[in-house]
Structure formats: C-alpha cells, structure tokens
C-alpha cells in the first residue's frame, strides 16, 4: 500500500492559530499529544491551509525540526518564506500534498553534528532523532524524494540572498559557493531501518541517496529503493542528511528535503500466521473428509 502523509499514523488534525498579537513564539514546541496541526493563516507568507507534522517550527527564521506536511505549489517565490515547496511545486506524480523533512544541524549546545559514513566524517543533521514508526512490522520497497525549491536554489545556483558562503578572488570577483560548483561536494539523504529489538541499520549499510553533487542537481521526484532495509522486525525508518558543507555551527547546506509515498506492506504477527495456518488445516481436513465420504 501507499502512505499519504495526510493520514500518516491516523492522527487527528488540530487547528492551531497565532496568538492575539498575530505572532508565534520562536521554537514554540507543540504539545506531546499533537502529532499534526493545520495552519489557517497567511502570516509570514505561509499559505493558508498548510498542514504540518513536526516537533517545533520557528516562524521568524522559517526552520524547525521534524516532518511537515505541505501543499505549497508556488514555484515563482524562491525565498525562505516558501521553504515548504518542493522543487516541482507538487508531490510525487503531481499530488497536491507531500511532506517536508526538517533537521537540526547541531545539538542543544550548538555543537556541529557530524556522522561517519564509509570511513569519512561529514556534516549532518542530528542522528537518531527524526524517525517514522509504523504500527507494526513491515517490509518497505521504496520512498519518493525530491529537493525543496529553496534547497535546489542554494545547492545549485545561489546568490547573495540564498547561499552557503562565498569566495572572493584577488580581483574582487565573488563566487557564491554551492554543492553544484564545488569539487567533491555533495548533499544526500541517509535512511536506516529501525527494528523491534531497538537496533538500527548500521550506518554504512544505510540507503544513501544523493540529491546534489559537483555538477549534478536533481530537479525532479526520485523513487528510492528501500528493500535492503526490510530485515525481520522492521518497524520504522530513521532519516538524516549528510553534506560536505559546514562550519563550527553545523551543516550549512539546507537541512531539508521533500518526501512522499512510502510503499510498504504489513507483516502479520506470528499469532496471525498460526491462525491462518489453522484455518488452512481445517479447510484441508474438511475437503479430505468430503472426499473420503464419497468412497
């Protein structure tokens, strides 16, 4: 089956309005029982009716942590006020709603998060923090992933308002740095399985999908194969971003990407297998009895 994030987890949708002053406190944390809320205001340029699944969101700086639901479709506004828009302006296959992943790039003390992958250390979002957990054991086959509009701009062709830094030549020529124009640079999504014994897929065995690298920028939705994560007891997925760009404060690449349909199938519990086997055995016995009675 395919999971649309508009119903992921079967949670209720809560309406959440700005305070009387018309503003939301920076890093206002949602109540623990609220997994999603619906934004019904155009404050700060955020489209009316936008839905989120998140842990916190900063309306002053347009960033947060967690998984957010988006129906943003205006690809004409390339700014951080439109950071919830996929690069295509829609979900995978042209759907009207999709998810956006946000990740913090440093811990609570402001120390840059780094992850060792395949023997090298890279800047990253905070590990083992952003996870989706299913109702039970599943097998997964794929997920759809894309850059966000702002992310694609910064990764591909930044300018003075959207950049990861710049270099200036002796002649005074400024070149804005990006993944696309910097040798050996990359921006990737790292996905690990979460298992019912509390363990995660080893980092080096994770699914790593590159959304931008030197000379390459994905500007479409991509179906990413997750079948390698489907070992016994898979109950969830863990998400991180890896990047070669960063500084003392953490990764300087955009710490978000768009995602859509997770293709998965529930795996029956052992008791369900036993019940099914019992029903099949009874059916076989009944058939055998009918055949014997005809002799």
C-alpha positions in Angstrom: 0.0 0.0 0.0 1.0 3.6 -0.3 1.0 6.0 2.6 0.0 9.6 2.0 1.3 11.8 4.8 -2.2 13.5 5.1 -3.3 10.4 7.0 0.0 9.1 8.3 -0.3 7.5 11.7 -4.1 8.0 11.8 -3.7 11.1 14.0 -6.3 13.8 14.3 -5.7 17.2 12.7 -5.6 20.0 15.2 -6.3 23.6 14.3 -3.6 25.9 15.6 -3.9 29.7 15.4 -1.4 32.5 16.0 -1.6 34.3 19.3 -3.7 37.5 19.8 -0.6 39.6 18.7 -0.5 37.7 15.4 2.8 36.0 16.1 4.0 32.7 17.2 6.7 32.3 19.8 10.0 31.2 18.2 10.6 27.5 18.6 7.2 27.0 20.2 7.0 23.3 21.0 3.8 21.5 20.2 2.1 19.6 23.0 3.3 16.0 23.0 -0.1 14.7 22.1 -0.4 16.8 19.0 1.3 15.0 16.1 -0.1 17.3 13.4 -1.7 20.7 13.2 -3.3 22.8 10.5 -2.1 26.3 9.8 -5.1 28.5 8.8 -3.4 31.9 8.3 -1.2 33.6 5.8 1.1 35.0 8.5 4.7 35.3 7.3 3.8 34.3 3.8 2.9 30.7 4.7 0.0 29.5 2.5 -3.5 29.1 4.0 -4.4 25.6 5.0 -0.8 24.3 5.2 -0.5 21.2 7.3 2.4 20.2 9.5 3.7 17.1 11.2 6.6 18.5 13.3 8.1 18.9 16.7 8.7 22.7 16.5 8.7 25.5 14.0 10.4 28.9 14.0 8.2 31.4 12.2 10.9 34.1 12.5 13.6 32.1 10.6 11.5 29.5 8.7 13.0 26.4 10.2 12.1 23.7 12.6 12.6 20.1 13.4 10.6 17.0 12.2 8.3 16.1 9.4 5.9 18.8 8.0 3.0 18.4 5.6 2.9 20.8 2.7 0.6 21.8 -0.1 2.8 24.7 -1.2 2.8 24.9 -5.0 4.0 28.4 -5.9 7.4 27.8 -7.6 7.6 31.5 -8.5 8.7 32.5 -5.0 12.2 31.3 -4.3 12.8 32.5 -0.7 12.9 31.1 2.8 9.3 32.3 3.2 8.4 29.5 0.7 10.7 26.8 2.0 8.0 24.2 2.2 7.7 24.0 -1.6 9.1 21.0 -3.5 11.2 21.8 -6.5 8.4 20.7 -8.7 5.7 22.6 -6.8 3.8 19.3 -6.1 4.1 15.9 -4.6 5.3 12.8 -6.5 3.1 12.2 -9.5 1.6 15.7 -9.3 -0.2 15.1 -6.0 -1.3 18.2 -4.1 0.2 17.2 -0.7 3.5 15.9 0.4 5.9 16.0 3.3 9.0 18.1 4.1 11.8 16.9 6.3 13.5 19.4 8.6 16.5 18.6 10.7 18.6 20.5 13.2 22.3 20.6 12.4 23.7 21.0 15.9 22.9 19.8 19.4 21.4 21.8 22.2 24.8 23.2 23.0 25.4 24.4 19.5 28.0 21.8 18.7 28.0 20.8 15.0 26.6 17.4 14.3 28.8 15.0 12.2 28.3 11.5 11.0 30.9 8.9 9.9 29.9 7.2 6.7 32.0 4.8 4.7 35.1 5.8 6.6 34.7 9.6 6.2 33.2 12.2 8.5 30.6 14.5 7.1 28.3 17.3 8.5 24.9 16.0 9.2 21.5 16.6 10.9 21.3 15.2 14.4 21.3 11.4 14.3 18.6 9.1 15.6 16.2 12.0 16.1 13.9 12.1 13.1 12.0 8.9 12.7 8.8 7.4 11.4 7.5 4.4 13.1 4.8 2.1 11.7 2.0 0.4 13.7 3.8 -3.0 13.4 6.4 -5.0 11.5 6.5 -4.1 7.8 8.5 -4.6 4.6 9.3 -1.5 2.6 10.1 -1.2 -1.0 10.5 2.5 -1.9 10.0 6.1 -1.0 9.8 9.2 -3.2 12.3 12.0 -2.5 12.9 15.4 -4.1 14.7 18.7 -3.3 12.8 21.6 -2.0 12.6 24.7 -4.2 14.9 26.8 -1.9 17.2 23.8 -1.4 17.7 23.4 -5.1 18.4 27.1 -5.5 21.1 27.0 -2.7 22.6 23.7 -3.8 22.6 24.6 -7.5 22.9 28.4 -8.2 22.9 30.6 -5.1 23.1 34.3 -5.0 23.6 37.0 -2.3 20.4 36.2 -0.5 20.5 32.4 -0.7 24.0 31.0 -0.3 26.2 28.7 1.7 29.0 31.2 1.7 31.2 32.8 -0.9 34.8 33.2 -2.1 36.3 36.4 -3.4 39.2 36.4 -5.8 42.2 38.8 -5.7 40.4 40.7 -8.5 37.4 41.1 -6.3 35.2 38.6 -8.2 32.7 36.9 -5.8 31.7 33.3 -6.4 28.8 32.0 -4.3 29.6 28.5 -3.1 27.2 25.7 -3.8 27.3 21.9 -3.9 27.0 22.1 -7.7 30.0 24.3 -8.3 32.3 22.9 -5.6 34.5 19.9 -6.4 33.8 16.8 -4.3 30.8 18.4 -2.7 27.5 16.5 -2.2 24.1 16.6 -0.4 22.5 13.3 0.4 19.7 11.7 2.3 20.6 8.8 4.6 17.8 6.3 5.5 18.2 3.5 8.1 15.8 0.9 9.3 14.5 0.8 12.9 13.9 -2.8 14.3 11.8 -4.2 17.1 14.9 -5.1 19.1 15.8 -1.4 19.4 18.7 -1.6 16.8 19.1 0.5 13.6 20.7 -0.5 10.3 24.4 0.1 10.5 25.3 3.5 9.1 27.5 2.1 6.4 24.6 -0.2 5.3 22.1 2.6 5.2 20.4 3.7 1.9 22.2 6.8 0.8 20.5 8.9 -2.0 22.4 11.9 -3.4 20.2 14.9 -4.3 23.1 17.1 -5.4 26.8 16.8 -6.0 29.5 18.5 -8.1 28.0 19.1 -11.5 24.7 17.4 -10.6 21.3 18.7 -9.2 18.1 16.7 -9.0 15.1 18.8 -10.1 12.5 16.0 -10.0 11.0 13.4 -7.8 13.0 10.2 -7.4 11.8 6.7 -6.4 14.4 5.4 -3.9 14.7 1.7 -3.3 14.4 0.7 0.4 14.1 -3.0 0.0 17.5 -3.6 1.5 16.2 -2.4 4.9 13.4 -5.0 5.1 15.0 -7.4 7.5 12.9 -9.2 10.1 11.3 -6.9 12.7 11.5 -3.6 10.7 9.1 -1.2 12.4 10.3 2.2 11.2 12.7 4.5 9.3 15.3 6.9 10.5 16.3 9.9 8.4 19.4 12.0 8.3 21.0 14.5 5.8 24.7 14.3 5.0 26.7 17.1 3.4 30.3 18.2 2.8 29.4 21.8 3.6 29.5 23.0 7.2 31.3 25.1 9.8 31.6 25.3 13.6 27.9 25.6 14.0 27.0 22.7 11.7 25.9 21.9 8.2 25.4 24.9 6.0 23.5 23.1 3.3 19.7 23.4 3.5 18.7 20.9 6.2 15.5 19.7 4.5 14.1 17.8 1.5 10.7 16.8 0.2 9.3 13.3 0.5 6.2 11.4 -0.5 4.7 7.9 -0.8 6.2 5.2 1.2 5.5 1.8 -0.4 5.2 -0.9 2.3 3.3 -3.9 3.3 2.4 -5.0 6.8 3.8 -8.3 8.0 1.3 -10.5 10.0 2.2 -11.3 13.6 3.2 -14.9 14.4 -0.2 -15.5 16.0 -1.9 -14.4 12.8 0.3 -16.8 10.9 -0.8 -19.6 13.3 -4.4 -18.7 13.0 -4.1 -18.6 9.2 -2.3 -22.0 9.2 -5.1 -23.4 11.4 -7.8 -22.2 9.1 -6.0 -23.7 6.1 -5.5 -27.0 8.0 -9.2 -27.1 8.9 -10.1 -26.4 5.3 -7.9 -29.2 4.1 -9.3 -31.7 6.7 -12.9 -30.8 5.6 -12.0 -31.3 2.0 -10.4 -34.7 2.8 -13.5 -35.7 4.8 -15.7 -34.9 1.9 -13.6 -36.9 -0.5 -13.5 -39.9 1.9 -17.3 -39.9 2.4 -17.7 -40.3 -1.4 -15.8 -43.5 -1.5 
